[in-house]
């Protein structure tokens, strides 16, 4: 991509962002412009500034109960693997071989002390370290310690596992959400006692913000679309709390 093309795309995103006035009071606020939902450059900017710069929930700790257990997945096309080593330490890595970028672990979950790339046979420990690379003896300046699976940030909050794809270190989840979520998580002890059974994916044919808008309307649609759910909520005590990376809705039941 040329510098001029890159600059044009940045300018396009700035124009799209500038179309929305964030300084309006709530009672005069407007919905985001349609371009935010359909523009390709806006989506690419969100991938970098939203999804690659924040913690992403990917699983539960009970998926990693056994030593050397792991699970894999993809987020926005980015393949990852989360493991627990023999010392019960969690690791997260790109599930991409350091050699020719093949997907190293093909299975969704399991238990393994090592992962072997199906392309050229490079072998990695459960923590991502390279332990074997065929026919590389004598290659000048090649160091195994520099050619492991590239690490990702990993953290937990309650029973949930989060990873981060960005290179800049993020504050721990306890700082980001702890004050707001640790209390509710402790009060719902059953969350810790639940066991992972399977992953079910629901493809949504819409921009992700449409789905978020539906959730974030504060229960406005609930009495109409979900009357049985509404009967268990006290709308007058429905609160929305702002946190560093988003909002948390707390309904009183």
Backbone torsions as a table, in degrees:
resi	resn	phi	psi	omega
1	UNK	NA	128.4	179.9
2	UNK	-72.9	160.2	178.9
3	UNK	-62.6	-36.6	-179.3
4	UNK	-66.0	-40.2	178.1
5	UNK	-65.4	-42.5	178.4
6	UNK	-61.9	-43.3	179.3
7	UNK	-63.0	-38.9	179.5
8	UNK	-63.5	-39.6	179.8
9	UNK	-68.1	-39.7	177.8
10	UNK	-63.5	-43.2	178.5
11	UNK	-62.8	-37.4	178.2
12	UNK	-62.9	-42.7	178.8
13	UNK	-64.8	-41.6	178.7
14	UNK	-61.7	-38.2	177.5
15	UNK	-64.9	-41.4	179.9
16	UNK	-65.7	-41.6	179.1
17	UNK	-68.2	-35.5	-179.1
18	UNK	-69.8	-13.0	179.7
19	UNK	-77.1	-3.1	-177.4
20	UNK	-121.6	126.4	-178.0
21	UNK	-93.1	108.0	-178.8
22	UNK	-82.9	-4.0	-177.0
23	UNK	-94.0	-3.3	179.1
24	UNK	-67.3	142.2	174.1
25	UNK	-65.7	160.2	-175.2
26	UNK	-56.9	-40.4	-176.4
27	UNK	-75.4	-1.6	175.8
28	UNK	-122.9	5.6	-175.4
29	UNK	-68.3	153.1	179.3
30	UNK	-121.0	162.9	176.2
31	UNK	-73.0	156.5	178.4
32	UNK	-63.7	148.0	-179.0
33	UNK	-64.7	153.9	-177.1
34	UNK	-58.5	-30.1	-178.5
35	UNK	-59.7	-28.4	179.3
36	UNK	-64.4	-21.4	-175.0
37	UNK	-98.9	-15.3	-172.9
38	UNK	-127.1	-11.7	-175.3
39	UNK	-81.3	129.2	-177.8
40	UNK	-64.5	-38.3	-178.6
41	UNK	-67.9	-35.1	176.2
42	UNK	-63.5	-41.8	179.9
43	UNK	-64.1	-41.8	178.3
44	UNK	-63.8	-37.9	178.1
45	UNK	-66.3	-37.4	178.7
46	UNK	-66.2	-37.5	178.0
47	UNK	-55.9	-41.8	-176.7
48	UNK	-79.6	-48.3	-171.2
49	UNK	-85.2	-22.2	-178.7
50	UNK	-106.1	-61.0	-170.0
51	UNK	-79.4	-33.8	179.9
52	UNK	-90.2	0.1	-177.2
53	UNK	-120.1	15.3	-178.5
54	UNK	-143.4	164.5	176.2
55	UNK	-69.4	136.9	179.7
56	UNK	-119.7	125.2	177.9
57	UNK	-73.6	127.8	-176.8
58	UNK	-126.9	-11.9	-178.2
59	UNK	178.4	-164.8	-179.0
60	UNK	-123.4	154.7	179.7
61	UNK	-65.2	-30.1	-178.1
62	UNK	-71.2	-9.3	171.5
63	UNK	-74.3	-11.4	-176.7
64	UNK	-124.9	41.4	-176.4
65	UNK	-69.6	-40.0	-174.9
66	UNK	-86.3	147.4	172.1
67	UNK	-57.3	138.5	-179.9
68	UNK	68.9	17.5	174.4
69	UNK	-79.7	161.2	-177.4
70	UNK	-157.5	162.4	165.1
71	UNK	-144.6	155.3	-177.0
72	UNK	-123.5	168.6	177.1
73	UNK	-176.4	180.0	174.8
74	UNK	-133.4	141.8	174.7
75	UNK	-132.9	119.3	-175.4
76	UNK	51.7	39.5	179.2
77	UNK	79.7	1.1	-177.8
78	UNK	-96.8	112.3	-177.2
79	UNK	-80.2	135.6	-178.8
80	UNK	-135.2	162.6	173.4
81	UNK	-138.7	134.5	177.4
82	UNK	-116.4	131.6	-175.1
83	UNK	-132.9	162.4	167.0
84	UNK	-123.4	125.0	-175.9
85	UNK	-83.6	-173.5	-176.5
86	UNK	-69.8	-13.8	177.0
87	UNK	-101.4	14.4	178.4
88	UNK	67.1	22.7	176.1
89	UNK	-93.4	134.4	178.6
90	UNK	-83.5	143.6	175.4
91	UNK	-134.7	149.0	172.3
92	UNK	-132.8	139.0	-175.4
93	UNK	-147.7	158.5	168.0
94	UNK	-66.3	131.7	178.6
95	UNK	-86.2	57.7	-173.5
96	UNK	-138.6	124.9	-179.0
97	UNK	-63.5	138.9	-179.2
98	UNK	-70.7	-9.6	-176.7
99	UNK	-86.9	-72.8	-177.5
100	UNK	-123.8	23.2	170.3
101	UNK	65.6	26.0	173.6
102	UNK	-75.4	152.7	173.3
103	UNK	-67.7	123.2	-173.3
104	UNK	-78.4	-55.0	-177.4
105	UNK	-102.7	118.3	-175.5
106	UNK	-89.6	-17.6	-174.8
107	UNK	-87.5	149.4	-179.1
108	UNK	-71.2	-27.2	-178.8
109	UNK	-167.6	164.1	178.1
110	UNK	162.9	-160.6	177.6
111	UNK	-131.7	125.8	-178.2
112	UNK	-158.4	134.7	174.5
113	UNK	-79.2	-24.8	-178.2
114	UNK	-140.9	156.0	175.8
115	UNK	-123.9	129.5	-179.0
116	UNK	-113.7	125.7	179.3
117	UNK	-64.1	130.4	-177.4
118	UNK	-74.9	-5.2	-176.2
119	UNK	-91.2	-60.6	-178.9
120	UNK	-120.5	6.6	171.7
121	UNK	81.5	11.0	176.0
122	UNK	-60.4	137.7	-173.3
123	UNK	-118.2	132.6	-176.6
124	UNK	-122.5	143.2	173.4
125	UNK	-69.2	166.2	179.3
126	UNK	-58.2	-25.1	179.4
127	UNK	-93.4	5.8	175.8
128	UNK	99.7	-9.6	-178.4
129	UNK	-70.3	138.5	176.1
130	UNK	-76.9	126.9	-178.5
131	UNK	-117.4	-15.3	179.0
132	UNK	-155.4	132.7	174.8
133	UNK	-139.5	115.1	-172.8
134	UNK	-66.9	139.6	170.2
135	UNK	61.9	30.2	178.4
136	UNK	-110.0	4.4	178.4
137	UNK	-60.2	128.6	178.4
138	UNK	91.7	-5.9	178.4
139	UNK	-67.8	125.8	-174.0
140	UNK	-66.5	134.6	174.4
141	UNK	65.7	10.5	177.0
142	UNK	-82.8	126.4	179.4
143	UNK	-126.0	125.1	-178.4
144	UNK	-59.9	-36.6	-176.6
145	UNK	-65.3	-18.8	179.6
146	UNK	-96.2	3.2	-173.7
147	UNK	-129.8	30.9	174.1
148	UNK	-80.1	-179.6	173.4
149	UNK	-64.9	133.3	-175.3
150	UNK	-68.2	128.0	-174.7
151	UNK	-75.3	151.7	170.7
152	UNK	-119.3	157.0	175.6
153	UNK	-72.6	143.0	179.5
154	UNK	-140.6	143.4	178.7
155	UNK	-156.3	167.3	179.0
156	UNK	-131.1	153.6	172.6
157	UNK	-142.3	115.6	-172.4
158	UNK	61.1	-133.3	-179.8
159	UNK	-87.9	5.3	-170.0
160	UNK	-102.5	143.8	179.6
161	UNK	-107.9	132.8	179.0
162	UNK	-124.7	149.5	172.6
163	UNK	-131.9	165.4	178.0
164	UNK	-136.6	134.1	-175.3
165	UNK	-92.1	-14.4	-177.3
166	UNK	-74.9	159.5	179.5
167	UNK	-83.0	-26.6	-179.7
168	UNK	-76.2	131.4	-179.4
169	UNK	-60.8	137.6	176.9
170	UNK	-101.5	151.3	174.4
171	UNK	-65.1	150.6	-179.6
172	UNK	-60.7	154.4	-178.2
173	UNK	-59.1	-30.5	179.6
174	UNK	-62.4	-29.3	176.7
175	UNK	-82.6	-35.3	-176.2
176	UNK	-73.9	-49.4	-173.5
177	UNK	-120.9	-7.7	-169.6
178	UNK	-54.5	-49.2	-175.9
179	UNK	-60.9	-34.2	-176.9
180	UNK	-86.1	-40.8	-168.8
181	UNK	-100.7	-25.5	-174.0
182	UNK	-62.4	-38.3	177.5
183	UNK	-61.5	-54.8	177.3
184	UNK	-58.9	-37.6	179.9
185	UNK	-64.7	-38.4	178.6
186	UNK	-69.9	-32.9	-179.7
187	UNK	-72.9	-26.3	177.1
188	UNK	-98.6	74.0	-176.3
189	UNK	-60.6	-26.2	-177.7
190	UNK	-63.9	-23.2	177.1
191	UNK	-61.5	-38.3	178.5
192	UNK	-71.2	-30.7	-175.0
193	UNK	-85.1	-15.1	178.4
194	UNK	-67.3	154.3	178.8
195	UNK	-121.9	137.1	177.4
196	UNK	-63.7	133.6	179.2
197	UNK	-111.4	-54.9	179.2
198	UNK	-163.8	162.8	176.3
199	UNK	-99.0	130.8	175.7
200	UNK	-120.8	126.4	-178.6
201	UNK	-104.6	139.5	179.1
202	UNK	-120.3	94.6	179.1
203	UNK	-62.3	131.9	179.0
204	UNK	-113.2	121.4	-178.7
205	UNK	-87.2	63.6	179.2
206	UNK	-160.8	164.4	172.2
207	UNK	-64.6	144.5	-174.4
208	UNK	-61.2	-25.5	-178.8
209	UNK	-70.5	-26.7	175.8
210	UNK	-63.0	-43.6	178.5
211	UNK	-65.2	-42.3	178.7
212	UNK	-64.6	-41.3	179.0
213	UNK	-58.3	-40.7	-179.9
214	UNK	-61.0	-40.4	-179.2
215	UNK	-75.4	-36.7	-171.0
216	UNK	-86.1	6.2	179.6
217	UNK	-78.2	11.2	171.0
218	UNK	67.9	29.4	179.3
219	UNK	85.2	6.6	-177.2
220	UNK	-58.7	-38.7	-178.3
221	UNK	-89.6	-12.3	-171.5
222	UNK	-60.0	-47.1	-178.9
223	UNK	-60.6	-27.9	-178.2
224	UNK	-85.3	-50.0	-173.9
225	UNK	-87.8	-25.9	-176.4
226	UNK	-134.0	66.3	-175.6
227	UNK	-60.3	-33.5	-179.9
228	UNK	-68.3	-36.1	175.9
229	UNK	-70.0	-40.3	-178.1
230	UNK	-61.1	-31.0	-177.6
231	UNK	-64.6	-20.2	-179.6
232	UNK	-99.4	7.2	-177.8
233	UNK	-117.5	145.7	172.5
234	UNK	-102.5	100.1	-173.8
235	UNK	-62.3	-29.1	-179.1
236	UNK	-69.4	-22.0	180.0
237	UNK	-106.6	15.6	179.1
238	UNK	-80.2	115.6	-175.3
239	UNK	-116.7	152.3	176.7
240	UNK	-121.8	122.7	-178.3
241	UNK	-110.6	133.0	177.5
242	UNK	-86.6	132.4	174.7
243	UNK	-126.0	178.8	-173.2
244	UNK	-55.8	-41.4	-172.3
245	UNK	-114.2	18.4	179.7
246	UNK	159.2	-146.7	-179.5
247	UNK	-133.0	155.3	175.6
248	UNK	-127.5	127.1	179.7
249	UNK	-100.2	133.3	-175.7
250	UNK	-126.2	101.6	175.9
251	UNK	-90.2	137.8	172.8
252	UNK	-86.2	133.7	-179.5
253	UNK	-118.0	NA	NA
